[in-house]
Every structure is written in structure tokens, then in C-alpha cells.
């Protein structure tokens, strides 16, 4: 996937450099406010910090027995998703914009639990993998610092904050009647992240297209620490997003 994204960016740059005349771009650089939309490809994972006693098997006081074996590892494999959004851009000067990019995001998050099986020395296969299915509204606000325009091309970098809201966390996480081994992983409904990224503005006759790579990282632990076999071993779980976006303005 990384090779495809790199190739896509190179193609855009070649198209821009081969242009014989400077495109108008719809006059977007002359507007105080401009609007647009975006498509996003998202890869996400948790950064997991484990408790000191994370290996211990889970004891269910209601059943009066252990319901899991000892843990040998916990990991968060990357999972992919997509998003669609809008752009509200305020021009401050020729090299600085303020941007609001609200986005609807569909993305699963995974945590794999590797258990020690009696008589089997093979912790390489996750015996249980828990999935959190998220439908989020992301509200990023950031500063876009731009280079001077060179014909039909302009590079930029950006940074800012993102507030995320899960639209249906309560409905998806109703596991009150489930057995301990079937409990779900739950996340906080709202959380704040910081973002940083780079991109390119490519000007066409009537619009501007911007491929962009961005990383976001939650400030705090987003895991709900209820008493389950899957939340108990984890001290903190922070969320990381890697996003490739195409903006059209």
C-alpha cells in the first residue's frame, strides 16, 4: 500500500511539473474563505501499555474459577478504514491558512491476546482477537503552513488538534448479559488527539487537489477500564491514526 501511495504522489508531481502554464485553480488563492471535500484512507492501531501483573489469568468471582490461561503477549495489529469529509479553509496570508475539516470515519480497531496453552509452546497465534467497530465524527482544526507557489505546485505542512466523537458507542457495547470470556473491548465516547502532516497543493484550471499524509495520536488513554479479561491487563491504550487524504477545493 505504501508503494501505491508513493507512486500516486509521484504521478501528481510529474503532472504538475509538466504543465506549460500556470493554472488558475478557480482563483482559490484570492479568496478569504474556500470550501471543499475529502476522501481518506485510514490505518489505525493502539499503543498499549500493560500493567505489572498483566500476565495473570482472569479469575471470575461469580463463577469462582479462572476463565482464561496466563497471557504471553498483547498486541494491536493495524486495521484499515475510510472517511469522507468537508473542508472550511480561512486564508490568513499567502503562506498560512486555518482549516476545519469535519470527517465521518468508519474504522475498526483490534487487540490480540496471546495465551499460554498447557503443553503447547506456541504463543505465536492469537487465541482471542477483540474488535472495536467505530463510527466517528472527527473535528480537526489546524494550521496549514504553505510554501510559495511554483507554477501549479505548492508544498505544505500542518499541525493541530482533533476532537473525536463515537456516534453509537453505547449501542455497540451492550454486553451486560455476556459471559466474561465474551465481554467486549470498550472505548471512551469522546477524546482529543494532536495531528501533524505534510501535503501538496496541485492546481488545475477550476480547482485545487491536495494529496496529504497525516498522523494523529490521542492525548490520553481511550480504553474503558471495566472488570473484564481484556481490559484488566491493560494500563493505557492510546490511539494512533495514519491517514492518506485527497482534498478537492
C-alpha positions in Angstrom: 0.0 0.0 0.0 2.9 2.4 0.8 4.3 1.8 -2.7 1.0 2.7 -4.3 0.7 5.9 -2.3 4.2 6.9 -3.2 3.6 6.2 -6.8 0.3 8.2 -6.7 2.1 11.3 -5.2 4.9 11.0 -7.8 2.4 10.9 -10.7 0.8 14.1 -9.3 4.1 15.8 -9.1 5.0 14.8 -12.7 1.7 16.1 -14.0 2.3 19.4 -12.2 5.9 19.8 -13.4 4.9 19.1 -17.0 2.3 21.8 -17.0 3.3 24.5 -19.5 1.3 27.4 -18.0 0.2 28.3 -14.5 -3.4 27.2 -14.0 -6.0 29.5 -12.4 -7.1 27.0 -9.8 -10.5 28.6 -9.7 -9.0 31.7 -8.1 -8.8 29.9 -4.8 -5.7 31.8 -3.6 -7.6 35.1 -3.8 -10.5 34.0 -1.5 -10.6 34.7 2.2 -12.7 31.6 2.7 -13.0 28.5 0.5 -14.7 25.1 0.8 -14.1 21.6 -0.4 -14.4 17.9 0.3 -12.1 15.0 1.0 -11.7 11.2 0.8 -9.5 9.4 3.3 -7.8 6.1 3.7 -7.0 5.4 7.4 -4.8 2.9 9.2 -5.1 2.7 13.0 -3.6 0.9 15.9 -3.4 1.2 19.7 -0.2 1.9 21.6 -0.7 -0.4 24.5 1.0 0.0 28.0 0.5 -3.1 30.1 0.1 -3.4 33.9 2.8 -5.0 36.0 0.6 -8.2 36.6 -0.8 -8.3 33.0 0.2 -12.0 32.5 -2.1 -13.2 35.3 -5.1 -15.3 34.3 -8.5 -13.8 34.9 -10.4 -15.0 37.9 -14.2 -14.7 37.8 -15.6 -14.2 41.3 -19.1 -15.1 40.2 -18.1 -18.4 38.8 -15.4 -19.0 41.4 -12.7 -20.1 38.9 -10.2 -18.9 36.4 -11.7 -18.4 32.9 -8.5 -17.7 31.0 -5.0 -19.0 30.9 -1.9 -16.8 31.6 -1.1 -14.2 28.9 2.1 -14.4 26.9 1.6 -11.2 24.8 -0.9 -8.4 23.9 -0.6 -6.5 20.6 -2.6 -4.2 18.4 -2.4 -5.1 14.7 -3.1 -2.3 12.2 -6.6 -2.1 10.8 -7.9 0.0 7.9 -10.9 2.2 7.4 -12.1 5.2 5.3 -13.5 8.6 5.8 -15.4 11.3 3.9 -15.3 14.9 4.9 -15.6 18.6 4.2 -13.1 21.5 4.3 -13.6 25.0 5.6 -10.4 27.0 4.9 -9.6 30.5 6.1 -6.8 32.3 4.4 -4.6 34.3 6.8 -1.9 35.3 4.4 -0.1 33.9 1.4 1.7 31.2 3.5 -0.8 30.4 6.3 -4.3 29.0 6.4 -6.6 28.0 9.3 -8.6 24.8 8.4 -11.6 23.0 9.8 -12.0 19.5 8.2 -15.0 17.6 9.8 -15.0 14.0 8.7 -17.2 10.9 9.1 -14.9 7.9 9.7 -15.6 4.2 9.6 -12.7 2.3 11.2 -12.2 -1.0 13.2 -9.6 -1.3 15.9 -8.1 -4.6 17.0 -6.4 -6.0 20.1 -4.9 -9.5 20.0 -4.4 -11.6 23.2 -1.9 -14.4 23.1 -2.4 -17.0 25.8 -0.1 -19.8 27.2 -1.7 -23.1 26.4 -0.8 -26.0 28.7 1.7 -28.3 27.0 2.0 -26.1 23.9 4.9 -23.7 23.5 3.3 -21.7 20.7 2.4 -18.2 21.7 2.6 -17.0 18.0 -1.1 -17.4 17.2 -3.6 -15.1 18.9 -6.2 -17.2 20.6 -8.6 -14.3 21.0 -8.8 -11.1 19.0 -11.2 -8.3 20.1 -12.6 -5.8 17.6 -14.0 -2.3 18.3 -16.1 -1.1 15.4 -16.0 2.7 15.4 -18.2 5.2 13.5 -16.7 8.5 14.4 -17.2 12.2 13.7 -13.7 13.8 13.7 -13.4 17.5 14.1 -9.8 18.6 13.3 -8.7 22.2 13.5 -5.2 23.0 12.3 -2.8 25.5 10.8 -1.6 24.9 7.2 1.9 26.4 6.6 2.5 26.7 2.8 5.5 27.3 0.6 5.3 29.9 -2.2 3.5 28.7 -5.2 5.8 27.4 -8.0 3.7 27.2 -11.2 1.0 24.6 -10.4 2.6 23.2 -7.2 2.8 24.2 -3.6 4.1 22.1 -0.6 2.8 22.5 2.9 2.9 21.1 6.4 0.2 21.2 9.0 -0.4 20.7 12.7 -3.4 20.9 15.0 -5.9 19.2 17.3 -8.7 16.8 16.6 -11.8 16.1 18.7 -13.4 12.7 18.1 -17.0 11.6 18.9 -18.2 8.0 18.6 -21.8 8.1 17.2 -23.1 4.8 18.6 -20.7 3.6 21.3 -23.5 2.6 23.8 -25.5 0.6 21.3 -22.5 -1.4 20.1 -21.1 -2.2 23.5 -24.1 -3.6 25.4 -22.6 -6.8 26.8 -24.2 -6.9 30.3 -25.5 -10.4 29.9 -22.4 -11.8 28.2 -20.1 -14.4 29.9 -16.7 -12.9 31.0 -14.9 -14.6 28.1 -17.3 -12.9 25.6 -17.0 -9.4 27.0 -16.2 -6.6 24.6 -13.4 -4.0 24.4 -14.9 -0.5 25.0 -13.5 2.9 24.3 -14.4 6.3 25.6 -17.0 8.1 23.5 -15.1 11.3 23.2 -11.3 12.0 23.1 -8.8 14.6 21.9 -5.8 14.0 19.7 -2.9 16.0 18.2 -2.1 15.9 14.5 0.8 16.6 12.2 1.3 16.0 8.5 2.6 17.1 5.1 1.0 17.6 1.7 1.0 19.2 -1.8 -1.4 21.6 -3.4 -1.7 20.9 -7.1 -3.6 23.5 -9.2 -5.9 22.7 -12.1 -7.9 25.1 -14.2 -11.0 25.2 -11.9 -10.0 23.6 -8.7 -7.1 22.5 -6.4 -6.3 19.0 -5.4 -4.2 18.1 -2.4 -2.7 14.7 -1.5 -1.8 14.6 2.2 -0.2 12.3 4.7 -1.1 12.8 8.4 -0.5 11.2 11.8 -2.7 11.7 14.8 -2.2 10.5 18.4 -4.6 10.6 21.3 -3.5 12.6 24.3 -4.9 10.2 26.9 -5.9 6.6 27.4 -9.1 5.9 25.5 -9.9 2.5 26.9 -12.8 2.0 29.3 -11.3 0.0 32.3 -14.2 -2.2 33.3 -13.6 -5.5 35.0 -13.1 -7.9 32.1 -10.4 -10.3 31.0 -9.5 -7.9 28.2 -9.4 -4.5 29.9 -7.8 -5.7 33.2 -4.3 -6.4 31.8 -4.0 -3.0 30.1 -2.8 0.1 31.9 -3.3 2.5 29.0 -4.3 2.3 25.3 -3.7 5.3 23.2 -4.9 5.5 19.6 -2.7 6.2 16.6 -4.1 7.1 13.1 -2.1 7.2 9.9 -4.2 8.9 7.2 -3.8 9.4 3.4 -6.3 12.1 2.2 -7.2 13.6 -1.2 -8.7 17.1 -0.8 -10.6 18.9 -3.6 -11.1 22.6 -3.1 
